Every structure is written in structure tokens, then in C-alpha cells.
Amino acid sequence: MKFARLGESGAEIPVLVEGDRHLDLRSVTSDLHGDFLASDFRSRVAAARAADELPEVVDASAMRIGAPIARPSAVICIGQNYAAHARESGAEPPTVPILFLKTPNTVVGPNDAVTIPRGSEKTDWEVELGIVIGARAAYLDSPSEADAHIAGYVVANDVSERSFQMEVSGGQWSKGKIAPGFNPTGPWLVTPDDVDAADLRLRSWVNGEPRQDSNTNDMIFDVREIVHHLSQYVTLEPGDLILTGTPQGVAFGGKFPYLAAGDVVDIEIEGLGHQRQEFVAWKEQQ
């Protein structure tokens, strides 16, 4: 199943995506939030679909696409999870997952404009596979238990400001990760039965020029390992978002320029959809 949220920011409606059709889910849930994902949501939606209780949304193609999950309680990220990206960053591949955090207000629609922070000279892009939690996870006994706690997967752009992240960080990466809008997400939440998260092509472009091109099978720590590892340190709640790291091909590697106002970034993950953002200059009224 594919789920999305359509409408203006703060007024999105939940929909089931079937090809070009978008079916209104408000007879089943008010939003794609943690309570809904923690229920037997696929069976509930399937029953409503079979009962013809999901009317088609008129003019869905003209509506803004929001993030496919309501604001999560936590956005937890894994750093340097592709060996080639670790090396382009000047580091050896990690032996344990590197953890940093983003704030919930970074999560925006997949095609929303992204504001370059005031004073930024090193704003960067990162295509990433996102995991959406569907059941509370704490102290899982093994990676094999992770599947029961995953609602689905999303495309995410882990936008980063590298000078904030590395030069004035005080040793923590999150300063460069938490500007508002620094996590375009979507367009869809895709359930695990419809996608093989272990073998997905990830790509990014800047102004139409190729940047990243890799596959999730190159991740150092796979989806199950990540969820299991995190559960030893944090209680993952339904609706929480985990970003799993980015492959090589970002500006921080030194081969490409950082982003400037007017640049357009496209990112895509096979089976999970495509997103595009224009990067705009910070203005005083913001």
C-alpha cells in the first residue's frame, strides 16, 4: 500500500494512492499519525476499500503533497552508513551506528521550497531511505524482531549545513541538521510488503546534473540492525522517523559545489517516489 497526505501545510488529508487515483481515508483516520500506524492499519484500510468507503479525491493532482506522516515525536538519523560516503567525508566506516537527531519541524513536504539558513555557505543534499515506526520498540532482543515494528518506508532528503555541522558543532552534528524544512519527506509512505528495503536504488541530482547513485544494499548497517540497535538506547514510538544514511556524491566530498539560492535538487528512491525542492535565500521576515 502507498499512503500520502494532500493539502496545504497543517490541513493535509490522508489518502490511499492507487496508481493515479487518490482515495480519501478520512472515514478511517483523521491523519497518518502514530495512533493510526500502531493499529492494524492495513487491514482497516483494506476493509474500507472493499466496502467502497473511500471516495476519490477530486483534483488531487493539483493539490500540494505534504509529508506522508504527521509530525513525528522524533527524527533519529544514522551517519556515515555507506562506506564510500564515510571515506569521502574523510573517515573510516563506523563499526557501530553513528547517531544524531533532527527536530520534528524539519519534516516538510517532498516538493516544498527549502530555505538556506542565515549565514550558510555550505548547504548540502543527502538522499536517504527513511523508516517509519509502526509499533513501540524498546530493547528488542534481535534484529529479526525489527520487522514487526516498521510501518513502512519513505524518501527523505537529510539537508545539512556542513559548517554548522562540523566547524561550530562542539562535537555534535545536529546543529547542521535542524534548520526548519531540512527534511523533505515523501511523497509516499510505502508499506513493507510492497518494497524490498534491502535492494533499492537511490539517486540525486542538482539542477538536472547527476550527483548520487547507489543502492541500499551498500548500507553498512541494514534496516533491521538499525532498528534493533536504536531500541537499546531510545524507545521508538509509532510515527517516529529514522533516516538511514546517505551514499557518496554530496558536496561535502569536495567534487561538487554547495547549494545556492535558485538551485533545484531532485532525489529519488526506487519504488518510493521522487521529490524536488528549490532552495531559496533566507529573508529577514522569516
N, C-alpha and C positions, 0 to 999 in steps of 0.2 A: 504494500500500500504506500501511496505518496500523499503527504499532507502538506498544506500550505496555509498561510494567513494573508488575506487580501484586504486592502483598505488603507486609509490614512493612519499615520502613526498614532497609536493609542486607541484606535477604533477599528482594528482589524477583525475580520470574521474568519473562523476556521472553516477550511474546505478540504474535501477529498478530491484528489486530482486523478482523473481517468483520461489519459490522452489529452485532448484539447478541452475536455469538459471539467468544470469545477463545481462540485456538489456541496451545497450548504450543510454544514454539520451542526448548526445551532439547535436542532432538535435533539442532539445527542450531548453536546457540551457547549459551554459559553466560550471556551478558548482551548488552545492546545497548551495547557498548563500541566503542572506536576500531578495534580489530583486526577486529571483525565488519563495521563500516561501511566499512572500507577494502577489504574483499573484494568480490566480485561478489555482494553480499548479496541483492539482489532475485531474481537467478536461482537462488541456493541455496534461498531460501525457496519460490519458485515450484515448484522441483523436489520439495522435501519435501512441499509441499501436494498436488501432483499424485500423489505416491506414497502419500498418506494417512498420512503420518508425523507429523502434527501433531494430537495429541488435544485435544479441547476441555477447557478448564479448568472444573472444576465449581465452582459458586458464585462465579464471577468477579465478579458484580455486588456481592457482599458484601465484596470484598477492597479494601484501601487501594490507591489509584493512586499509584505513585511517579513521579518524573521519568522521561520516556521515553528518557533516555540515562543511562548510568552516569556517575559523576563525571568531568567533562571536565578536561583538563590546563589549560585556560584558558577564561575567560569574558571576552570582549572586547566593549566597548559603544561605540555611536556616539551622541553627544549632539546635541540640537537639530537633528534630521534632518527635522523638519516645520516649515515656515516659520512657521505660526501659533503653534506651541509656542515657537519661538525668541522671537517677539515678545511672547508672554505672559510670558516669562521676562525680558523687558527687554533682549533682544539682537537684533541683526540676523542674518538667516540666514547660516550659515557658508559660506565659499567653498571650504573643504576640510573633510573629515570631522574632527570632534572625537572624540578617543579617550579612554576611561577604562576601568578594569578593575574587575571583581568577582572575588571569590575562589571557588574551587570549592565551598566549604561553604555558599555562598548557595543552591545549586541543590537544591531540595526538591520534594516532590510538589505537584501543582496545587491540592489541597484541604487541604494541611497548614496548621495554625494558624501565624500569623506573630507572633513576639514583638516588641513595640515596645521598642527599646533603652533601657537605663537612662539617664534624663535627657532623653529625647527629648520634644520638644514639636512637632515638625514632620515626622512620618512621612507619606509621600505614596505614591501609587499611580501606575503607568505601564504601560499595556498596550503590548506590543511584539511584533513579529514576530521570532522567533529563527531564525537559520540554523545548521544543524548541518553541520560539515565532514565529508566522506567520503573525501577524499584529500589528502595533504600538498600545501600550496600555498605556494610561495616564489617571489617575483619573477615573477609572471605577466606576460606580455607585453601583455595587453589584457584589458578586461572580458569579452570574448567567451569567454575561457578559463575563466571562473569556474564555469560550469555543471558542468563535469567534476569539480569539487571539492566539490560540495554533495550531501550525503546526503539532506537533507530540511529540513523547517520545523516549528517548534513555536510555541505560545503561551507568552509569558513575561510576568511582572509584575516590572518593574525597580523594586522597592520602594526608596525613597530617604528619607534623613533630611536635610532641607534645611539645618538649622542646621549639622550636621556637614559637609555638602557645600559650603556657601557661606561660612559665618561663621568656622569654625575649620579651614578646609581647607588653609591655607598655599598656596593656588593650585591644588590638585589635588582633583578631585571625589570620588575613591574613598572617602574617609573616610565619606561619607554613603551609600555603596552596598554596604558589605561586612559588615554585621551578619549573623550566621548566619540562614539562612532567607529572606534578602532577594531571592530569585529563584525563586519558584514557577514550575515549568515543566511543560508538558503540558496536556492529558492524553496527546496522541499525538505521535509523530514521523510526519509525512506526507511521502512521497517526492515529488520534484518533478513527476513525471508525473501526479500526482493533484491538483495545486493550481497556480493561477496567482499566484505571489507578488507580481506587479506590480499586482494588482487584487483586494485583499481588504479587506473591511470590518472595522474594529477598533472595539470598544466596551468601555466600563467603566461600572460602577455602584457606588455606595456606599450601603449599607442600602436597596437597591432603587431609588435615585434616579439617573437618568442623569448621567453625567459626560463621558466621551469618546465621540465618534462620528466616525470619519474613515475613510480608505481608504489603503492602501499606495501607491496611485498619486499621493499627495501627498508622498511622500518626496522630499527634495532629492537625495539620493544613493541610487540603487536598489541592489538586491541585488548585481548584477554589479559595479557601481562600488565598493561597499564591500569585497567580497572581493578585487578587484584592488588597491585602494588599501592595504588592510591587508597584503597579501602583499609589499609593498615594504619593510615595516618589521618584520614578525614572520613566522616560519614557522608557518603554521596546520596543526595536527595533526588527524588523524581523531578525531572525537568532540568537538572543540572547539565551543564555542557562541558565536555572535555575536548580540548584541542590536542592533537596527537603529534605535532611537529611538522616541519616543512622540509622538502628536499632542496638540493643545491639550485642556484640560479637566482639568488636575491642580490640586491645592490650591496649588501654588507660584504659579499665575497670579493668585491673590487672590480668586477668585469663590467658592471653596468652603473649608470648614474642613479642617484636617488631621485625620488619623485618631486615634481614641482607642480605648482598650480596649473591646471589645464590638462595634466596628464590623465590618461584613461587606462585603468587596469582591468583586465579580464582574467577570471580564474574559472577553472572547470575541473570537475571530478566525474569520471565515467559513471553513469547511472544515477548521479546525484544532482546533476544540473550545472548551469552556467550562471555566473554573475558578473556584473560590470559596474565599476564606480569611477566617477570623475572626481579628481582630487582638487579641492578649492582652497584658496588662501583664507587664513584666519582674518576676521574683521573685528574691530573694537566692540561693535554692538553684540557680538556673540558672547 
